[in-house]
Amino acid sequence: MKILMIDDDRKLCRLVADYLEPMGYAVEAAHNGKQGLDMIKAGEYQAAILDVMMPEMDGFEVLKQLRTKSDIPVLMLSARGDETDRIVGLEMGADEYLPKTCSSRELLARLRAGTRRYHH
């Protein structure tokens, strides 16, 4: 399963990839919103993990534009985890919204749940 992680934190992208790849996921990373959208348009991804605070284009704008082109599962993973941000993300079309303090096991479980519900 091919996952796109859109996050400007390169170390976190590597950590998530190192955790998910042995579980059968192929993880590619984009480090800003514009790059992430371009990669979504060009590639075949089964899910996206999306940060909110990024250069060039924030995650909410990426999600808004992504939803005009794709219905893949999107898991927002952000340091901005207050209730308002979570509600905005979910109402804009995110399937999940997790704080960056979540465990790797919870991230995997929510990713699996989101992709189970998704039908091509």
C-alpha positions as CSV (number, residue, x, y, z in Angstrom):
1,M,0.0,0.0,0.0
2,K,1.4,3.4,-1.1
3,I,1.2,6.2,1.4
4,L,2.1,9.9,0.9
5,M,3.2,11.8,4.0
6,I,3.0,15.6,3.6
7,D,5.0,17.1,6.4
8,D,7.9,19.6,6.6
9,D,9.5,17.7,9.5
10,R,11.9,15.4,7.6
11,K,12.9,13.5,10.7
12,L,9.3,12.7,11.5
13,C,8.7,11.5,7.9
14,R,11.6,9.2,8.2
15,L,10.5,7.8,11.6
16,V,7.0,7.2,10.3
17,A,8.4,5.5,7.1
18,D,10.7,3.4,9.2
19,Y,7.8,2.2,11.3
20,L,5.2,1.7,8.5
21,E,7.5,0.1,5.8
22,P,8.0,-3.2,7.7
23,M,4.2,-3.4,8.0
24,G,3.9,-3.5,4.2
25,Y,3.4,0.2,3.5
26,A,5.5,2.1,0.9
27,V,5.9,5.6,2.3
28,E,6.9,8.6,0.1
29,A,7.3,12.1,1.5
30,A,6.6,15.6,0.4
31,H,7.9,18.5,2.5
32,N,5.5,21.2,1.6
33,G,1.9,21.5,0.6
34,K,2.4,22.4,-3.0
35,Q,4.8,19.5,-3.5
36,G,2.3,17.1,-1.8
37,L,-0.5,18.2,-4.1
38,D,1.7,17.7,-7.2
39,M,2.6,14.2,-6.0
40,I,-1.0,13.3,-5.3
41,K,-1.9,14.4,-8.8
42,A,0.9,12.4,-10.4
43,G,0.9,9.2,-8.2
44,E,-1.3,6.5,-7.1
45,Y,-1.6,6.6,-3.3
46,Q,-4.0,4.7,-1.1
47,A,-3.8,7.2,1.7
48,A,-2.2,10.5,2.8
49,I,-0.8,11.6,6.2
50,L,-1.0,15.4,6.3
51,D,0.5,18.0,8.6
52,V,-1.3,21.4,9.2
53,M,1.6,23.8,9.6
54,M,3.8,23.8,6.5
55,P,5.6,26.3,4.3
56,E,4.0,27.5,1.0
57,M,0.6,26.0,1.7
58,D,-0.9,24.8,5.0
59,G,-2.5,21.4,5.5
60,F,-6.0,22.8,5.5
61,E,-5.5,24.3,2.0
62,V,-3.9,21.1,0.8
63,L,-6.9,19.2,2.1
64,K,-9.4,21.5,0.5
65,Q,-7.6,21.2,-2.9
66,L,-7.0,17.5,-2.5
67,R,-10.7,16.9,-1.9
68,T,-11.6,18.4,-5.3
69,K,-9.5,15.7,-7.0
70,S,-9.4,12.7,-4.7
71,D,-11.3,10.8,-2.0
72,I,-8.3,8.9,-0.6
73,P,-8.2,8.6,3.2
74,V,-6.5,11.5,4.8
75,L,-5.1,11.4,8.3
76,M,-4.2,14.8,9.7
77,L,-1.2,14.6,12.0
78,S,-0.5,17.9,13.6
79,A,1.0,19.7,16.5
80,R,-2.2,21.9,16.2
81,G,-4.5,19.6,18.1
82,D,-7.0,21.9,19.8
83,E,-10.7,21.1,19.3
84,T,-11.2,23.9,16.8
85,D,-8.4,22.7,14.5
86,R,-9.6,19.1,14.8
87,I,-13.2,20.0,13.9
88,V,-12.1,22.2,11.0
89,G,-9.9,19.4,9.6
90,L,-12.6,16.8,9.9
91,E,-15.3,19.0,8.5
92,M,-13.0,19.8,5.5
93,G,-12.8,16.1,4.7
94,A,-10.1,14.6,6.8
95,D,-10.9,11.0,7.9
96,E,-8.8,11.2,11.1
97,Y,-7.1,14.0,13.0
98,L,-4.3,13.0,15.4
99,P,-1.9,15.0,17.6
100,K,1.8,14.6,16.8
101,T,2.1,13.2,20.3
102,C,0.2,10.0,19.3
103,S,1.9,6.7,19.4
104,S,3.1,4.8,16.3
105,R,0.7,2.0,17.1
106,E,-2.3,4.4,17.2
107,L,-1.2,6.0,13.9
108,L,-1.0,2.5,12.3
109,A,-4.4,1.5,13.7
110,R,-6.1,4.6,12.4
111,L,-4.4,4.3,9.1
112,R,-5.6,0.8,8.8
113,A,-9.1,1.8,9.8
114,G,-9.2,4.6,7.2
115,T,-7.9,2.4,4.4
116,R,-10.3,-0.4,5.3
117,R,-13.3,2.0,4.7
118,Y,-11.9,3.3,1.5
119,H,-13.0,1.6,-1.8
120,H,-11.3,2.3,-5.1
